[in-house]
Amino acid sequence: MASDRAKRELAAWVRQGQTESCLYRPGRDDLPQRTIAVTVDRGGPEPFGQGQAPGFAVTVLNDATDGIPAATLDVGADRIDVAERVGGTPSPRGVQRIASQDADWLVLDVM
Protein backbone atom coordinates (compact mmCIF):
# COMPACT_ATOMS: atom_id res chain seq x y z
CA MET A 1 0.00 0.00 0.00
CA ALA A 2 1.27 3.44 -0.94
CA SER A 3 2.44 5.74 1.86
CA ASP A 4 0.41 8.69 3.11
CA ARG A 5 3.07 10.97 1.63
CA ALA A 6 2.56 9.48 -1.85
CA LYS A 7 -1.23 9.78 -1.49
CA ARG A 8 -0.87 13.46 -0.53
CA GLU A 9 1.43 13.98 -3.53
CA LEU A 10 -1.14 12.43 -5.87
CA ALA A 11 -3.92 14.55 -4.31
CA ALA A 12 -1.82 17.68 -4.97
CA TRP A 13 -1.27 16.63 -8.59
CA VAL A 14 -5.05 16.13 -8.98
CA ARG A 15 -5.75 19.62 -7.56
CA GLN A 16 -3.16 21.11 -9.93
CA GLY A 17 -4.70 19.38 -12.96
CA GLN A 18 -1.63 17.24 -13.61
CA THR A 19 -3.50 13.91 -13.69
CA GLU A 20 -6.07 12.20 -15.84
CA SER A 21 -8.94 10.01 -14.72
CA CYS A 22 -8.59 6.65 -16.42
CA LEU A 23 -10.67 3.50 -16.21
CA TYR A 24 -8.62 0.56 -14.93
CA ARG A 25 -9.87 -2.80 -16.25
CA PRO A 26 -8.34 -5.73 -14.35
CA GLY A 27 -7.95 -8.89 -16.39
CA ARG A 28 -9.41 -10.92 -13.52
CA ASP A 29 -13.19 -11.21 -13.27
CA ASP A 30 -13.12 -11.07 -9.45
CA LEU A 31 -11.66 -7.53 -9.41
CA PRO A 32 -13.90 -4.55 -10.23
CA GLN A 33 -13.21 -1.94 -12.88
CA ARG A 34 -12.65 1.49 -11.38
CA THR A 35 -11.56 4.99 -12.24
CA ILE A 36 -8.12 6.02 -10.97
CA ALA A 37 -6.01 9.18 -11.20
CA VAL A 38 -2.81 8.71 -13.21
CA THR A 39 -0.18 10.74 -15.02
CA VAL A 40 0.35 9.87 -18.67
CA ASP A 41 3.54 10.41 -20.66
CA ARG A 42 2.61 10.09 -24.32
CA GLY A 43 5.49 8.83 -26.41
CA GLY A 44 5.68 8.31 -30.12
CA PRO A 45 4.79 5.17 -32.05
CA GLU A 46 6.47 2.00 -30.82
CA PRO A 47 6.90 -1.40 -32.47
CA PHE A 48 3.94 -3.62 -31.64
CA GLY A 49 3.17 -6.92 -33.34
CA GLN A 50 3.72 -6.51 -37.07
CA GLY A 51 3.27 -2.73 -36.98
CA GLN A 52 3.35 0.20 -34.61
CA ALA A 53 1.12 1.53 -31.85
CA PRO A 54 1.17 4.64 -29.66
CA GLY A 55 3.16 4.05 -26.49
CA PHE A 56 2.38 5.51 -23.08
CA ALA A 57 4.08 5.52 -19.69
CA VAL A 58 1.36 5.61 -17.03
CA THR A 59 2.34 6.46 -13.45
CA VAL A 60 -0.08 5.21 -10.80
CA LEU A 61 -0.08 4.67 -7.05
CA ASN A 62 0.96 1.17 -5.98
CA ASP A 63 -2.25 0.89 -3.96
CA ALA A 64 -5.40 -1.27 -3.95
CA THR A 65 -7.74 1.64 -3.21
CA ASP A 66 -6.32 4.67 -5.02
CA GLY A 67 -4.30 2.99 -7.77
CA ILE A 68 -3.21 -0.47 -8.84
CA PRO A 69 -1.46 -2.84 -6.44
CA ALA A 70 1.61 -4.49 -7.96
CA ALA A 71 0.62 -7.73 -6.23
CA THR A 72 -2.54 -8.13 -8.35
CA LEU A 73 -1.37 -6.44 -11.57
CA ASP A 74 -1.69 -8.87 -14.47
CA VAL A 75 0.67 -7.71 -17.22
CA GLY A 76 -0.79 -8.65 -20.58
CA ALA A 77 -4.37 -8.99 -19.29
CA ASP A 78 -5.01 -5.72 -17.42
CA ARG A 79 -6.08 -2.69 -19.44
CA ILE A 80 -6.23 1.06 -18.82
CA ASP A 81 -8.35 3.46 -20.88
CA VAL A 82 -6.00 6.18 -22.17
CA ALA A 83 -6.54 8.81 -24.85
CA GLU A 84 -3.95 9.09 -27.60
CA ARG A 85 -3.97 12.88 -27.19
CA VAL A 86 -4.76 15.12 -24.21
CA GLY A 87 -8.50 15.77 -24.29
CA GLY A 88 -9.10 12.91 -26.73
CA THR A 89 -11.42 9.96 -26.31
CA PRO A 90 -9.88 7.25 -24.10
CA SER A 91 -9.78 3.68 -25.36
CA PRO A 92 -8.71 0.46 -23.60
CA ARG A 93 -4.99 -0.23 -23.92
CA GLY A 94 -3.05 -3.18 -22.62
CA VAL A 95 -0.48 -3.03 -19.84
CA GLN A 96 2.68 -4.36 -21.52
CA ARG A 97 5.17 -4.27 -18.65
CA ILE A 98 6.14 -2.66 -15.37
CA ALA A 99 8.83 -0.14 -16.33
CA SER A 100 9.60 0.65 -12.69
CA GLN A 101 8.10 0.25 -9.25
CA ASP A 102 8.66 0.98 -5.60
CA ALA A 103 6.48 0.82 -2.49
CA ASP A 104 4.55 3.94 -3.57
CA TRP A 105 4.45 4.08 -7.37
CA LEU A 106 4.22 1.96 -10.52
CA VAL A 107 5.25 3.15 -13.96
CA LEU A 108 3.51 0.99 -16.56
CA ASP A 109 4.24 0.75 -20.27
CA VAL A 110 0.85 0.75 -21.95
CA MET A 111 -0.06 0.30 -25.66
Buried (B, 14 or more C-beta within 10 A) or exposed (E): BBBEEBBEBBEEBEEEEEBBEBBBBBBEEEBEEBEBBBBBEBEEEEEEEEEEBBBBBBBBBBBEEBBBBBEEBEEEEBBBBBBEEEEEEBEEBBBBEBEEEEEBBBBBBBB
